[in-house]
Amino acid sequence: MKHVISALVQNKPGVLAHVAGMFAARAFNIDSLAVGRTDNPELSRMTIVVVGDNRVVEQVRKQLAKIISVVKVQDYVDRSVVTRDLMLISINTPQDKRSEILALINIFRGKVVDVSAKYVMVEISGPEAKIEAFMDACKPYGIKSVVRTGTVAMPRFSKT
């Protein structure tokens, strides 16, 4: 099962390597990792997707908390969260299929970000399942290239 863990870390060189090294040393597999600055320039947020049971997630959380440059660790087990991935994908666009491809992009609420004579580059974001479904739908046309971010997540607001 996939679990999302969030780590607030100091924004300084070597932190990502230290965290990745901890995963490697303990044979934990990272399914997805996204890192970005927060509103505080001294801090970054790592969103880490780990495959495993609750015991594995608990071990990952404990090991992350031991790292000095990690300020705070949250696991989102049993919490409602919003997750999103971002993908750029270049799709082959034969002249006779362009309207079909543009309709497909529209259905998935994608955004055309670049066009050439043979290809169209599309930006699409959403849950991982949506990204995967769009890639599957594009395969018959021919995919030239794909670039994806890792998952980012934020807990939903609690209902009061």
Contact map, one row per residue, 1 for C-alpha under 8 A:
1110000000000000000000000000000000000000000000000011100000000000000000000000000000000000000000000000000000000000000000000000000000000000000000000000000000000000
1111000000000000000000000000000000000000000000001111000000000000000000000000000000000000000000000000000000000000000000000000000000000000000000000000000000000000
1111100000000000000000000000000000000000000000001111000010000000000000000011100000000000000000000000000000000000000000000000000000000000000000000000000000000000
0111110000000000000000000000000000000000000000111100000000000000000000000011100000000000000000000000000000000000000000000000000000000000000000000000000010000000
0011111000000000000000000000000000000000000000111100000000001000000000001111000000000000000000000000000000000000000000000000000000000000000000000000000000000000
0001111100000000000000000000000000000000000011110000000000000000000000001111000000000000000000000000000000000000000000000000000000000000000000000000000010000000
0000111110000000000000000000000000000000000011110000000000000001000001111100000000000000000000000000000000000000000000000000000000000000000000000000000000000000
0000011111000000000000000000000000000000001111000000000000000000000001111000000000000000000000000000000000000000000000000000000000000000000000000000000000000000
0000001111100010000000000000000000000000001111000000000000000000000011110000000000000000000000000000000000000000000000000000000000000000000000000000000000000000
0000000111110010000000000000000000000000011100000000000000000000000011100000000000000000000000000000000000000000000000000000000000000000000000000000000000000000
0000000011111010000000000000000000001000111100000000000000000000000000000000000000000000000000000000000000000000000000000000000000000000000000000000000000000000
0000000001111110000000000000000000000000010000000000000000000000000000000000000000000000000000000000000000000000000000000000000000000000000000000000000000000000
0000000000111111000000000000000000000000000000000000000000000000000000000000000000000000000000000000000000000000000000000000000000000000000000000000000000000000
0000000000011111110000000000000000000000000000000000000000000000000000000000000000000000000000000000000000000000000000000000000000000000000000000000000000000000
0000000011111111111000000000000000000000000000000000000000000000000010000000000000000000000000000000000000000000000000000000000000000000000000000000000000000000
0000000000001111111100000000000000000000000000000000000000000000000000000000000000000000000000000000000000000000000000000000000000000000000000000000000000000000
0000000000000111111110000000000000000000000000000000000000000000000000000000000000000000000000000000000000000000000000000000000000000000000000000000000000000000
0000000000000111111111000000000000000000000000000000000000000000000000000000000000000000000000000000000000000000000000000000000000000000000000000000000000000000
0000000000000011111111100000000000000000000000000000000000000001001000000000000000000000000000000000000000000000000000000000000000000000000000000000000000000000
0000000000000001111111110000000000000000000000000000000000000000000000000000000000000000000000000000000000000000000000000000000000000000000000000000000000000000
0000000000000000111111111000000000000000000000000000000000000000000000000000000000000000000000000000000000000000000000000000000000000000000000000000000000000000
0000000000000000011111111100000000000000000000000000000000000011000000000000000000000000000000000000000000000000000000000000000000000000000000000000000000000000
0000000000000000001111111111110000000000000000000000000000010000000000000000000000000000000000000000000000000000000000000000000000000000000000000000000000000000
0000000000000000000111111111100000000000000000000000000000000000000000000000000000000000000000000000000000000000000000000000000000000000000000000000000000000000
0000000000000000000011111111000000000000000000000000000000000000000000000000000000000000000000000000000000000000000000000000000000000000000000000000000000000000
0000000000000000000001111111000000000000000000000000000000000000000000000000000000000000000000000000000000000000000000000000000000000000000000000000000000000000
0000000000000000000000111111100000000000000000000000000000000000000000000000000000000000000000000000000000000000000000000000000000000000000000000000000000000000
0000000000000000000000111111110000000000000000000100000000010000000000000000000000000000000000000000000000000000000000000000000000000000000000000000000000000000
0000000000000000000000110011111000000000000000000110000000000000000000000000000000000000000000000000000000000000000000000000000000000000000000000000000000000000
0000000000000000000000100001111110000000000000011110000000000000000000000000000000000000000000000000000000000000000000000000000000000000000000000000000000000000
0000000000000000000000000000111110000000000000011110000000000000000000000000000000000000000000000000000000000000000000000000000000000000000000000000000000000000
0000000000000000000000000000011111000000000000111100000000000000000000000000000000000000000000000000000000000000000000000000000000000000000000000000011000000000
0000000000000000000000000000011111100000000001111000000000000000000000000000000000000000000000000000000000000000000000000000000000000000000000000000011000000000
0000000000000000000000000000000111110000000001110000000000000000000000000000000000000000000000000000000000000000000000000000000000000000000000000000111100000000
0000000000000000000000000000000011111000000111100000000000000000000000000000000000000000000000000000000000000000000000000000000000000000000000000000000000000000
0000000000000000000000000000000001111100000111000000000000000000000000000000000000000000000000000000000000000000000000000000000000000000000000000000000000000000
0000000000100000000000000000000000111111111110000000000000000000000000000000000000000000000000000000000000000000000000000000000000000000000000000000000000000000
0000000000000000000000000000000000011111101110000000000000000000000000000000000000000000000000000000000000000000000000000000000000000000000000000000000000000000
0000000000000000000000000000000000001111101000000000000000000000000000000000000000000000000000000000000000000000000000000000000000000000000000000000000000000000
0000000000000000000000000000000000001111111100000000000000000000000000000000000000000000000000000000000000000000000000000000000000000000000000000000000000000000
0000000000100000000000000000000000001111111100000000000000000000000000000000000000000000000000000000000000000000000000000000000000000000000000000000000000000000
0000000001110000000000000000000000001001111100000000000000000000000000000000000000000000000000000000000000000000000000000000000000000000000000000000000000000000
0000000111100000000000000000000000001111111110000000000000000000000000000000000000000000000000000000000000000000000000000000000000000000000000000000000000000000
0000000111100000000000000000000000111101111111000000000000000000000000000000000000000000000000000000000000000000000000000000000000000000000000000000000000000000
0000011110000000000000000000000000111100001111100000000000000000000000000000000000000000000000000000000000000000000000000000000000000000000000000000000000000000
0000011110000000000000000000000011110000000111110000000000000000000000000000000000000000000000000000000000000000000000000000000000000000000000000000000000000000
0001111000000000000000000000000111100000000011111000000000000000000000000000000000000000000000000000000000000000000000000000000000000000000000000000001110000000
0001111000000000000000000000011111000000000001111100000000000000000000000000000000000000000000000000000000000000000000000000000000000000000000000000001000000000
0111100000000000000000000000011110000000000000111110000000000000000000000000000000000000000000000000000000000000000000000000000000000000000000000000001000000000
0111100000000000000000000001111100000000000000011111000010000000000000000000000000000000000000000000000000000000000000000000000000000000000000000000000000000000
1110000000000000000000000000111000000000000000001111100000000000000000000000000000000000000000000000000000000000000000000000000000000000000000000000000000000000
1110000000000000000000000000000000000000000000000111111110000000000000000000000000000000000000000000000000000000000000000000000000000000000000000000000000000000
1000000000000000000000000000000000000000000000000011111110000000000000000000000000000000000000000000000000000000000000000000000000000000000000000000000000000000
0000000000000000000000000000000000000000000000000001111111000000000000000000100000000000000000000000000000000000000000000000000000000000000000000000000000000000
0000000000000000000000000000000000000000000000000001111111100000000000000000000000000000000000000000000000000000000000000000000000000000000000000000000000000000
0000000000000000000000000000000000000000000000000001111111110000000000000000000000000000000000000000000000000000000000000000000000000000000000000000000000000000
0010000000000000000000000000000000000000000000000101111111111000000000000010000000000000000000000000000000000000000000000000000000000000000000000000000000000000
0000000000000000000000000000000000000000000000000000011111111100000000000000000000000000000000000000000000000000000000000000000000000000000000000000000000000000
0000000000000000000000000000000000000000000000000000001111111110000000000000000000000000000000000000000000000000000000000000000000000000000000000000000000000000
0000000000000000000000100001000000000000000000000000000111111111000000000000000000000000000000000000000000000000000000000000000000000000000000000000000000000000
0000100000000000000000000000000000000000000000000000000011111111100000001110000000000000000000000000000000000000000000000000000000000000000000000000000000000000
0000000000000000000000000000000000000000000000000000000001111111110000000000000000000000000000000000000000000000000000000000000000000000000000000000000000000000
0000000000000000000001000000000000000000000000000000000000111111111000000000000000000000000000000000000000000000000000000000000000000000000000000000000000000000
0000001000000000001001000000000000000000000000000000000000011111111001001000000000000000000000000000000000000000000000000000000000000000000000000000000000000000
0000000000000000000000000000000000000000000000000000000000001111111101111000000000000000000000000000000000000000000000000000000000000000000000000000000000000000
0000000000000000000000000000000000000000000000000000000000000111111101000000000000000000000000000000000000000000000000000000000000000000000000000000000000000000
0000000000000000001000000000000000000000000000000000000000000011111111000000000000000000000000000000000000000000000000000000000000000000000000000000000000000000
0000000000000000000000000000000000000000000000000000000000000000111111100000000000000000000000000000000000000000000000000000000000000000000000000000000000000000
0000000011000010000000000000000000000000000000000000000000000000001111100000000000000000000000000000000000000000000000000000000000000000000000000000000000000000
0000001111000000000000000000000000000000000000000000000000000001111111111000000000000000000000000000000000000000000000000000000000000000000000000000000000000000
0000001111000000000000000000000000000000000000000000000000000000100111111000000000000000000000000000000000000000000000000000000000000000000000000000000000000000
0000001110000000000000000000000000000000000000000000000000000000100001111100000000000000000000000000000000000000000000000000000000000000000000000000000000000000
0000111100000000000000000000000000000000000000000000000000001001100001111110000000000000000000000000000000000000000000000000000000000000000000000000000000000000
0000111000000000000000000000000000000000000000000000000000001000000000011111000000000000000000000000000000000000000000000000000000000000000000000000000000000000
0011110000000000000000000000000000000000000000000000000010001000000000001111100000000000000000000000000000000000000000000000000000000000000000000000000000000000
0011110000000000000000000000000000000000000000000000000000000000000000000111111110000000000000000000000000000000000000000000000000000000000000000000000000100000
0011000000000000000000000000000000000000000000000000010000000000000000000011111000000000000000000000000000000000000000000000000000000000000000000000000000000000
0000000000000000000000000000000000000000000000000000000000000000000000000001111100000000000000000000000000000000000000000000000000000000000000000000000000000000
0000000000000000000000000000000000000000000000000000000000000000000000000001111110000000000000000000000000000000000000000000000000000000000000000000000000100000
0000000000000000000000000000000000000000000000000000000000000000000000000001011111000000000000000000000000000000000000000000000000000000000000000000000000110000
0000000000000000000000000000000000000000000000000000000000000000000000000001001111100000000000000000000000000000000000000000000000000000000000000000000011110000
0000000000000000000000000000000000000000000000000000000000000000000000000000000111110000000000000000000000000000000000000000000000000000000000000000000011110000
0000000000000000000000000000000000000000000000000000000000000000000000000000000011111000000000000000000000000000000000000000011000000000000000000000001111000000
0000000000000000000000000000000000000000000000000000000000000000000000000000000001111100000000000000000000000000000000000000111100000000000000000000001110000000
0000000000000000000000000000000000000000000000000000000000000000000000000000000000111110000000000000000000000000000000000000111100100000000000000001111100000000
0000000000000000000000000000000000000000000000000000000000000000000000000000000000011111000000000000000000000000000000000011110000100000000000000001111000000000
0000000000000000000000000000000000000000000000000000000000000000000000000000000000001111100000000000000000000000000000000111100000100000000000000111100000000000
0000000000000000000000000000000000000000000000000000000000000000000000000000000000000111110000000000000000000000000000001111000000000000000000000111000000000000
0000000000000000000000000000000000000000000000000000000000000000000000000000000000000011111000000000000000000000000000001110000000000000000000111110000000000000
0000000000000000000000000000000000000000000000000000000000000000000000000000000000000001111100000000000000000000000000111100000000000000000000111100000000000000
0000000000000000000000000000000000000000000000000000000000000000000000000000000000000000111110000000000000000000000000111100000000000000010011111000000000000000
0000000000000000000000000000000000000000000000000000000000000000000000000000000000000000011111000000000000000000000001110000000000000000000011110000000000000000
0000000000000000000000000000000000000000000000000000000000000000000000000000000000000000001111101100100000000000000011110000000000000000000010000000000000000000
0000000000000000000000000000000000000000000000000000000000000000000000000000000000000000000111111100000000000000000001000000000000000000000000000000000000000000
0000000000000000000000000000000000000000000000000000000000000000000000000000000000000000000011111100000000000000000000000000000000000000000000000000000000000000
0000000000000000000000000000000000000000000000000000000000000000000000000000000000000000000001111110000000000000000000000000000000000000000000000000000000000000
0000000000000000000000000000000000000000000000000000000000000000000000000000000000000000000011111111100000000000000000000000000000000000000000000000000000000000
0000000000000000000000000000000000000000000000000000000000000000000000000000000000000000000011111111110000000000000000000000000000000000000000000000000000000000
0000000000000000000000000000000000000000000000000000000000000000000000000000000000000000000000011111111000000000000000000000000000000000000000000000000000000000
0000000000000000000000000000000000000000000000000000000000000000000000000000000000000000000000001111111100000000000000000000000000000000000000000000000000000000
0000000000000000000000000000000000000000000000000000000000000000000000000000000000000000000010001111111110000000000000000000000000000000010000000000000000000000
0000000000000000000000000000000000000000000000000000000000000000000000000000000000000000000000000111111111000000000000000000000000000000000000000000000000000000
0000000000000000000000000000000000000000000000000000000000000000000000000000000000000000000000000011111111100000000000000000000000000000000000000000000000000000
0000000000000000000000000000000000000000000000000000000000000000000000000000000000000000000000000001111111110000000000000000000000000000100000000000000000000000
0000000000000000000000000000000000000000000000000000000000000000000000000000000000000000000000000000111111111111000000000100000000000000000000000000000000000000
0000000000000000000000000000000000000000000000000000000000000000000000000000000000000000000000000000011111111110000000000000000000000000000000000000000000000000
0000000000000000000000000000000000000000000000000000000000000000000000000000000000000000000000000000001111111100000000000000000000000000000000000000000000000000
0000000000000000000000000000000000000000000000000000000000000000000000000000000000000000000000000000000111111100000000000001000001000100000000000000000000000000
0000000000000000000000000000000000000000000000000000000000000000000000000000000000000000000000000000000011111110000000000001000000000000000000000000000000000000
0000000000000000000000000000000000000000000000000000000000000000000000000000000000000000000000000000000011111111000000000111100000000000000000000000000000000000
0000000000000000000000000000000000000000000000000000000000000000000000000000000000000000000000000000000011001111100000000111000000000000000000000000000000000000
0000000000000000000000000000000000000000000000000000000000000000000000000000000000000000000000000000000010000111111000011110000000000000000000000000000000000000
0000000000000000000000000000000000000000000000000000000000000000000000000000000000000000000000000000000000000011111000011110000000000000000000000000000000000000
0000000000000000000000000000000000000000000000000000000000000000000000000000000000000000000000000000000000000001111100011100000000000000000000000000000000000000
0000000000000000000000000000000000000000000000000000000000000000000000000000000000000000000000000000000000000001111110111000000000000000000000000000000000000000
0000000000000000000000000000000000000000000000000000000000000000000000000000000000000000000000000000000000000000011111110000000000000000000000000000000000000000
0000000000000000000000000000000000000000000000000000000000000000000000000000000000000000000010000000000000000000001111100000000000000000000000000000000000000000
0000000000000000000000000000000000000000000000000000000000000000000000000000000000000000000111000000000000000000000111110000000000000000000000000000000000000000
0000000000000000000000000000000000000000000000000000000000000000000000000000000000000000011110000000000000000000001111111000000000000000000000000000000000000000
0000000000000000000000000000000000000000000000000000000000000000000000000000000000000000011110000000000000000001111101111100000000000000000000000000000000000000
0000000000000000000000000000000000000000000000000000000000000000000000000000000000000001111000000000000000000001111000111110000000000000000000000000000000000000
0000000000000000000000000000000000000000000000000000000000000000000000000000000000000011111000000000000010000111110000011111000000000000000000000000000000000000
0000000000000000000000000000000000000000000000000000000000000000000000000000000000000111100000000000000000000111100000001111100000000000000000000000000000000000
0000000000000000000000000000000000000000000000000000000000000000000000000000000000000111000000000000000000011110000000000111110000100000000000000000000000000000
0000000000000000000000000000000000000000000000000000000000000000000000000000000000011110000000000000000000000100000000000011111001100000000000000000000000000000
0000000000000000000000000000000000000000000000000000000000000000000000000000000000111100000000000000000000000000000000000001111101100000000000000000000000000000
0000000000000000000000000000000000000000000000000000000000000000000000000000000000111000000000000000000000000000000000000000111111100000000000000000000000000000
0000000000000000000000000000000000000000000000000000000000000000000000000000000000011000000000000000000000000000000000000000011111110000000000000000001000000000
0000000000000000000000000000000000000000000000000000000000000000000000000000000000000000000000000000000000000000000000000000001111111000000000000000000000000000
0000000000000000000000000000000000000000000000000000000000000000000000000000000000000000000000000000000000010000000000000000111111111100000000000000000000000000
0000000000000000000000000000000000000000000000000000000000000000000000000000000000001110000000000000000000000000000000000001111111111110000000000000000000000000
0000000000000000000000000000000000000000000000000000000000000000000000000000000000000000000000000000000000000000000000000000000111111111000000000000000000000000
0000000000000000000000000000000000000000000000000000000000000000000000000000000000000000000000000000000000000000000000000000000011111111100000000000000000000000
0000000000000000000000000000000000000000000000000000000000000000000000000000000000000000000000000000000000010000000000000000000001111111110000000000000000000000
0000000000000000000000000000000000000000000000000000000000000000000000000000000000000000000000000000000000000000000000000000000000111111111000000000000000000000
0000000000000000000000000000000000000000000000000000000000000000000000000000000000000000000000000000000000000000000000000000000000011111111000000000000000000000
0000000000000000000000000000000000000000000000000000000000000000000000000000000000000000000000000000000100000000000000000000000000001111111100000000000000000000
0000000000000000000000000000000000000000000000000000000000000000000000000000000000000000001000000000100000000000000000000000000000000111111111100000000000000000
0000000000000000000000000000000000000000000000000000000000000000000000000000000000000000000000000000000000000000000000000000000000000011111111100000000000000000
0000000000000000000000000000000000000000000000000000000000000000000000000000000000000000000000000000000000000000000000000000000000000000111111000000000000000000
0000000000000000000000000000000000000000000000000000000000000000000000000000000000000000001110000000000000000000000000000000000000000000011111100000000000000000
0000000000000000000000000000000000000000000000000000000000000000000000000000000000000000001100000000000000000000000000000000000000000000011111110000000000000000
0000000000000000000000000000000000000000000000000000000000000000000000000000000000000000111100000000000000000000000000000000000000000000011011111100000000000000
0000000000000000000000000000000000000000000000000000000000000000000000000000000000000000111100000000000000000000000000000000000000000000000001111100000000000000
0000000000000000000000000000000000000000000000000000000000000000000000000000000000000000111000000000000000000000000000000000000000000000000000111110000000000000
0000000000000000000000000000000000000000000000000000000000000000000000000000000000000011110000000000000000000000000000000000000000000000000000111111000000000000
0000000000000000000000000000000000000000000000000000000000000000000000000000000000000011100000000000000000000000000000000000000000000000000000001111100000000000
0000000000000000000000000000000000000000000000000000000000000000000000000000000000001111000000000000000000000000000000000000000000000000000000000111110000000000
0000000000000000000000000000000001000000000000000000000000000000000000000000000000001110000000000000000000000000000000000000000000000000000000000011111000000000
0000000000000000000000000000000111000000000000000000000000000000000000000000000000001100000000000000000000000000000000000000000000000000000000000001111100000000
0000000000000000000000000000000111000000000000111000000000000000000000000000000000111100000000000000000000000000000000000000000100000000000000000000111110000000
0000000000000000000000000000000001000000000000100000000000000000000000000000000000111000000000000000000000000000000000000000000000000000000000000000011111000000
0001010000000000000000000000000000000000000000100000000000000000000000000000000011110000000000000000000000000000000000000000000000000000000000000000001111100000
0000000000000000000000000000000000000000000000000000000000000000000000000000000011100000000000000000000000000000000000000000000000000000000000000000000111110000
0000000000000000000000000000000000000000000000000000000000000000000000000001001111000000000000000000000000000000000000000000000000000000000000000000000011111000
0000000000000000000000000000000000000000000000000000000000000000000000000000000111000000000000000000000000000000000000000000000000000000000000000000000001111100
0000000000000000000000000000000000000000000000000000000000000000000000000000000000000000000000000000000000000000000000000000000000000000000000000000000000111110
0000000000000000000000000000000000000000000000000000000000000000000000000000000000000000000000000000000000000000000000000000000000000000000000000000000000011111
0000000000000000000000000000000000000000000000000000000000000000000000000000000000000000000000000000000000000000000000000000000000000000000000000000000000001111
0000000000000000000000000000000000000000000000000000000000000000000000000000000000000000000000000000000000000000000000000000000000000000000000000000000000000111
